Structure formats: structure tokens, C-alpha cells
Amino acid sequence: MPRPVWSGTLSFGLLNIPVSLMTGERKTDISFRMLDSRNKAPVRYERVNAETGEEVPWKDIVKAFEYDKGSYVVLEQEDIASAAPESHDAIEVEAFVDAGAIGPQYFEKPYVLVPAKKAEKGYVLLREALEKTGKIGIARVVIRTREHLCAVMPQGHALLLMMMRYPQELVDIGEYNIPEGAKGDYRISAKELAFSEQLIDTMSSDWEPGDYQDEFRDRLQQVIKDRMKADGVVKRTAEEPRVEEGAATNVVDFMELLQQSIDKNKRTPAKKSAPAKKAAKKPAAKRAKKATKKSTARKRA
């Protein structure tokens, strides 16, 4: 079982609930090591002095803030710690807000709040109260030396703590050229809007997280397996993208595209498209086998 990221209490009003903060995400990225192509030895990252070119040991490294080009102020660990709040062992809920009042751009990273022994009652009490009122708690938590804004929300039988971004960390959407005004300003007809709504309706389904997989990661893992088996290069023939009949040109006919999309989704519902993906992967598997046979034949030769 993974270790807690943080342990303390979850408090709102006078109620304190002993909890542990457990990670709510699992890293699935495939990481690569850099090797020297001549002898396949790993290439290390080194901390090098920009002036002397010599490696700098960790004990001689300090943190500094560059307040001007080439000008720094050095900060000791005590300086950074002094800026952090005193409360390191409590998630203090400051307010409860409507769950739908916060935009998705504010949420960053999920954690799971796990109650300590004999703290189940307070945990369930808060969970049920949040569920019934449709509210989430806005709080702050200090992890190591940094204070984070966070939200406490119910999810099934659990309480999640979602790390949040401060408003200063977000780009003002007004900085971008976003189309404003009513639909009439863009000559969108009532029929186009109705067809768009119909398309959304035909593509609507229940949210099933298991239907969505990291397909690039799966394919990359298969390539790695093929490489390990063949001990050589696994080449994949590049395929020309297939252009469907009636594909859009520079002159976009929204009505035609919407109608085609609606008809297509009526014939093949979106949630039943998984088998087609599996069928499409078979030719790639055959190519991988051929590449393996060729590699083996070259070795024997």
C-alpha cells in the first residue's frame, strides 16, 4: 500500500477528523533513458558550474531568486520555511460553495482523504452533508513548505481532496481572440443549431471511464515487446490517410457535415465503436510478425 503524502486533520467549524492524504492518480507514462550509442551506457545528468565547467556537489548548491538579469538573492531553507503558514497538520475548510460554481480550470490534481481509525463517523458525516447540500469545501493545506488551495468533495463513499490553482496561475481568457456575441452575428441559422443539437443527442451516452484507454501507451508497449522479441528494428509501414467521400473542403457546408454525422451515429452508436478499433489493429500485428520473421531470417543468414 502506498505511503501517505501527508497526515493531519480535516477540520470545519469545531469538528476535526484525523485523515491521511493518499495519491489519487497513477503515473502511466513510459519513461526512456538516454544511452551512448557507441557502448549503450546510460548518459547521466550532471550539475555543472556555468563558469568553470566543473561538477557541483549537492552540498554546495543553494536556492536563489533572480530579481534581475544575472543578479540573485540567495535564500536559506529557513527563509523559505518562514514564509509558510504555521499550520502544517490541518486541512482547514474556510467556506462551502456550490459544487458547480467553480470552473474546471481551477482543479489540478486529485488525492483521496482516508480517515484514521475511529474517525469514520466524522468522515461519513461530512461526506453525507456535502452530498445532500450539493456543496464542496474550499480549504488550504501546507505540504512540506508550500501552501495549496484545495477543495474537499464527495465521490461515492470517499472524500476527495482536489488541489486547485490560484486565480493568479490562470491566463485571462480575454487575452485571446475568442468569438463573442450572439449566434446571429455569425450567420448561424436555426436549422444549423437544431442539427447540431440533434448530432449531440445521437452521440450522447453514459460516462463509462473504462471505455477510454491510453491507446498510444498501449501501442508503444507493444512496439517495445516486439523489439525485445526481435532484437532488431520493428518497422511500421506508413499508411496514407483515407479520405472519406464527402470530406470537407475549404468551403464548409455545415448542414451537410452535421447531417452526415447524425446519419453515421444513427447507424453506429458511439459507444459500440470499440470492436472496430480492435479490428483495425490486426494488420499492424501481422506487420510486426513479418518484421520479426525477416529479422530472424537475417540472423540465420
C-alpha positions in Angstrom: 0.0 0.0 0.0 1.4 3.5 -0.9 2.6 5.8 1.9 0.5 8.8 2.8 1.6 12.1 1.2 0.5 14.0 4.4 -1.2 13.2 7.7 -3.2 15.5 9.9 -6.8 16.6 10.5 -9.6 17.7 8.3 -11.4 20.5 10.1 -14.5 22.5 9.6 -16.0 24.6 12.4 -15.2 22.7 15.5 -15.1 19.3 14.0 -11.7 17.7 13.5 -11.3 14.4 11.5 -7.9 12.7 11.6 -7.1 11.8 8.0 -4.2 10.8 5.7 -3.8 12.2 2.2 -3.2 9.4 -0.4 -2.4 10.0 -4.0 -5.4 9.8 -6.3 -3.6 9.3 -9.6 -1.3 6.7 -11.1 1.5 7.7 -13.4 1.4 5.6 -16.6 3.9 7.4 -18.8 6.6 5.3 -20.4 9.9 6.8 -19.5 13.1 6.5 -21.5 16.8 6.5 -20.6 19.4 8.2 -22.8 22.2 5.9 -23.8 25.5 6.5 -25.5 25.0 4.9 -29.0 28.6 3.7 -29.0 28.5 1.4 -26.0 24.9 1.6 -24.8 26.0 3.1 -21.4 23.5 5.4 -19.7 24.1 9.1 -20.0 23.9 11.0 -16.7 22.6 14.5 -16.0 25.3 16.5 -14.1 25.2 19.7 -12.1 27.8 21.8 -13.8 29.2 25.2 -12.8 28.4 27.5 -15.8 31.8 29.3 -15.4 34.3 26.6 -14.5 32.6 23.6 -16.2 33.2 21.6 -13.0 30.5 19.4 -11.4 28.9 20.9 -8.3 28.1 18.5 -5.4 24.7 18.8 -3.8 26.1 20.2 -0.5 27.3 23.3 -2.3 24.0 24.1 -4.1 21.8 26.8 -2.7 18.5 28.3 -3.9 18.4 31.8 -5.2 15.9 34.2 -6.8 16.9 36.1 -10.0 15.5 39.5 -9.4 17.3 41.0 -12.4 19.3 39.5 -15.3 22.4 38.0 -13.7 21.5 39.4 -10.2 20.4 36.9 -7.5 19.4 36.9 -3.8 20.3 33.7 -2.0 17.6 32.1 0.2 18.3 29.7 3.0 15.9 26.9 3.8 14.9 28.8 7.0 13.9 31.8 4.8 11.5 29.7 2.7 10.1 28.0 5.8 9.4 31.3 7.5 7.1 32.3 4.7 5.0 29.2 5.1 1.9 29.2 7.4 2.4 27.8 10.9 -0.4 25.2 10.5 1.1 22.1 8.8 -1.1 19.4 10.3 -4.6 20.6 9.3 -6.8 21.0 6.3 -8.9 23.9 7.3 -12.1 24.4 5.4 -12.7 28.1 5.0 -16.0 28.1 3.2 -18.6 25.8 1.4 -19.6 26.7 -2.1 -21.9 25.2 -4.7 -20.2 22.3 -6.5 -21.0 23.7 -9.9 -19.7 27.3 -9.1 -16.0 26.5 -9.8 -14.8 26.2 -13.3 -12.8 23.1 -14.4 -9.7 25.2 -15.0 -9.2 25.6 -11.2 -8.9 21.9 -10.5 -5.4 20.4 -10.8 -4.7 17.1 -9.1 -6.7 14.5 -7.1 -6.0 13.0 -3.7 -8.0 10.6 -1.6 -8.7 11.5 2.1 -8.5 8.3 4.2 -9.9 8.5 7.7 -7.8 7.4 10.7 -9.1 4.6 12.9 -12.1 5.6 15.0 -12.6 8.7 12.8 -15.1 7.1 10.5 -18.2 8.8 11.9 -17.0 12.3 11.3 -15.8 11.3 7.9 -19.1 9.9 6.9 -21.0 12.8 8.4 -19.1 15.3 6.3 -19.4 13.2 3.2 -23.2 12.8 3.6 -23.7 16.5 4.4 -21.8 17.6 1.3 -23.7 15.1 -0.8 -27.0 16.3 0.4 -26.3 20.0 0.2 -24.5 19.9 -3.2 -21.6 21.8 -1.7 -17.8 21.4 -1.7 -15.4 22.7 0.9 -12.7 25.2 0.0 -9.6 24.8 2.2 -5.9 25.3 2.4 -3.3 22.7 3.2 0.5 23.0 3.7 2.6 20.2 2.3 6.3 20.4 3.1 6.7 24.2 2.8 4.2 25.2 0.3 0.6 26.2 0.9 -2.0 24.9 -1.5 -5.6 25.9 -2.2 -7.8 22.8 -2.3 -11.4 21.5 -2.4 -12.9 18.8 -0.4 -15.7 16.9 -2.3 -17.6 13.7 -2.0 -17.1 10.9 -4.6 -19.0 7.7 -4.0 -18.1 6.5 -0.5 -14.9 8.7 -0.4 -13.9 12.2 0.2 -11.6 13.6 -2.4 -9.2 16.5 -2.0 -8.6 18.3 -5.3 -5.6 20.5 -5.5 -6.6 23.8 -7.0 -4.9 26.6 -9.0 -4.9 30.1 -7.6 -6.5 32.7 -9.9 -3.1 34.2 -10.5 -2.0 31.0 -12.1 -4.6 31.2 -14.8 -4.4 33.1 -18.0 -7.3 35.5 -18.5 -9.3 34.2 -21.4 -9.8 37.8 -22.5 -6.2 37.8 -23.7 -7.2 35.5 -26.6 -9.2 36.2 -29.7 -12.4 34.4 -28.7 -15.6 34.9 -30.8 -18.1 36.8 -28.8 -21.7 37.9 -29.5 -24.9 36.1 -30.4 -25.2 33.3 -32.9 -26.8 35.7 -35.4 -23.6 37.6 -35.6 -22.0 34.6 -37.3 -25.0 33.8 -39.6 -25.8 30.6 -37.7 -29.3 29.6 -38.7 -31.9 28.0 -36.5 -31.7 24.8 -38.7 -27.9 24.5 -38.2 -28.4 24.9 -34.5 -31.1 22.3 -34.4 -29.0 19.8 -36.4 -26.1 20.4 -34.1 -28.3 19.6 -31.1 -29.6 16.5 -32.9 -26.0 15.4 -33.5 -25.1 15.8 -29.9 -28.2 13.8 -28.9 -27.2 10.9 -31.3 -23.7 10.9 -29.8 -24.8 11.1 -26.2 -24.2 8.1 -23.9 -23.5 7.4 -20.2 -20.0 8.2 -18.9 -18.0 4.9 -18.8 -14.4 5.6 -17.8 -13.3 2.1 -18.8 -14.2 2.9 -22.4 -11.3 5.3 -22.7 -7.7 3.9 -22.7 -4.3 5.5 -23.4 -4.0 3.9 -26.8 -0.7 5.5 -27.6 0.8 4.0 -24.5 -0.6 0.5 -25.3 0.8 0.7 -28.9 4.1 1.9 -27.6 4.3 -1.0 -25.1 3.6 -3.4 -28.0 6.4 -1.9 -30.0 8.7 -2.4 -27.1 7.7 -6.0 -26.7 8.2 -6.6 -30.5 11.6 -5.0 -30.2 12.5 -7.3 -27.3 11.4 -10.4 -29.2 13.0 -9.5 -32.5 16.1 -7.8 -31.1 16.1 -5.6 -34.1 14.2 -2.8 -35.8 10.5 -3.1 -36.0 9.4 -1.1 -38.9 5.9 0.0 -39.5 4.7 0.9 -43.0 3.3 4.3 -43.1 -0.3 4.3 -44.2 -1.9 7.1 -46.3 -4.8 8.7 -44.5 -8.0 7.5 -46.1 -10.2 10.4 -47.3 -13.9 9.6 -47.0 -16.4 10.6 -49.6 -17.9 14.0 -49.0 -15.0 15.1 -46.8 -14.9 18.8 -46.0 -13.0 21.2 -48.4 -12.2 24.8 -47.8 -15.9 25.6 -48.5 -17.5 24.2 -45.3 -21.1 23.1 -45.6 -22.2 22.9 -42.0 -25.6 21.4 -42.8 -24.2 18.6 -44.9 -21.5 17.7 -42.3 -24.0 17.7 -39.5 -26.4 15.5 -41.4 -23.6 13.1 -42.3 -22.5 13.0 -38.7 -26.1 12.4 -37.5 -26.6 9.6 -40.0 -23.3 8.0 -39.1 -24.1 8.0 -35.4 -27.6 6.6 -36.0 -26.0 3.6 -37.9 -23.2 3.0 -35.4 -23.7 4.4 -31.9 -20.6 6.0 -30.4 -20.3 3.5 -27.5 -20.3 0.5 -29.8 -17.2 1.6 -31.8 -14.7 -0.3 -29.6 -14.8 -3.5 -31.7 -13.9 -1.6 -34.8 -10.7 -0.3 -33.1 -9.6 -3.9 -32.3 -10.2 -5.0 -35.9 -8.1 -2.1 -37.1 -5.1 -3.3 -35.0 -4.9 -6.7 -36.7 -3.0 -5.6 -39.8 -0.4 -3.9 -37.5 0.1 -7.1 -35.6 0.6 -9.1 -38.9 3.2 -6.5 -40.0 5.0 -6.9 -36.6 5.2 -10.7 -37.1 6.6 -10.3 -40.7 9.2 -7.9 -39.4 10.1 -10.4 -36.7 10.5 -13.2 -39.3 12.6 -11.0 -41.5 14.9 -10.2 -38.6 15.2 -13.8 -37.6 16.0 -14.8 -41.2 18.8 -12.2 -41.4 20.3 -13.6 -38.2 20.3 -17.2 -39.5 21.9 -16.0 -42.8 
